[in-house]
Amino acid sequence: MQKLFIAVEDREGNEFGIKIPDLPGVIGTAKTFSEIPERAKEAIQNYMASNGAPTFMMIRGLDQLMKLEEFKGVCWTCLDVANRHGQNNLFKKAQAA
């Protein structure tokens, strides 16, 4: 299973900021931590509605992302993006929406 990592910042005002480093420009907010996966999927759908599905995407590992200066001190969670056959379920669902 391939994972797409989400950087999570705790913001003032009971809000979480979310950013998907491997999809530049995909950002969002969530009121609770449990909302983050759904809000991330919505952010991806909005990105794809404007830009189309990425034709190629390098998904980095968490160890690589944690070394980046802009993500120092954030929390991380992830989305599963491929099934056991290597098919990218997340983007297929987003395209169908």
N, C-alpha and C positions, 0 to 999 in steps of 0.2 A: 504494500500500500504506500503510495507516495503522499507526502504531506506538504501542504502549503502553509508556511508559518505566518502568523499574525502578530505584529508588535502592538502591545497594549500599554497605553499611558493612563495613569490615574489622574484625572483633571479635577480641579476645584468645581464645586457645584454638583457633586454626585453624578459625574459623567466619565465615561472612558473614551479616550481617543484610540482609534484603530488604524493601522496602516499595514498594507501588504507589500513588503519590500520587493518581492519579485514581480510585482505589477505596479510600476511607478505611476503615481497619480491615484491609486485606489486607496481611498481613505474613508473613514466613517466615524460614527459615534454610537455609543450604546449606554443605556442608563444602568444596566446591571451586567455583571460578568457573564451570566448565562445567556444574555442577548447577543453577545459578540459574534458567535458563528453565523447566526442568521443575518445580522447587520453586515458582516463581511461578505456573505453571499449576495446580498442586495447591492453592495458597493461594486462587486464584480459584474453583476448584471447591468448596472448603470454604466460602468466603464465599457462593457461590450456593446451596449446599445449605441454609444457614441463612437467607439473605435473599432468595433468588430472583434472577433476572437483572435487572440494572438496566434500567429502562424508558427512561431517557435518560442519556447519559454524555457529558460534554464531555472530550475527550482533549486535554490541553495539549501544546504543543511543548516540546522540551528547553530552549529559550531562556527560556521562562516559568518552568519548574520550577527552573532553576538560580538564579533570582533570589530564590527563597524562602529565608528565613533557616534554616528547619529542615533544609534540604538542602545547606547550605554544607559543602564538603569531602567529599561522597560521590562515588562513582563511579557511572556510569550504563550500563545496557544496555537492550535493548528486546525486546518481542515483537511480531510482526506480527499484527494483529487483524482485518484485512479483506482479502479477495481483490480481484482487479482489477475485480470487479463490485460492490464495495462491501458485500458480505455479510460479516458478522462471524463468521468461522470459529472464533475462539477461544471465544466464548461458546456457539456451537452445540455444539462438542465438549464443553464443560463441562456443558451441559444434558443431553447424551446419557449422560454418565458416571453 
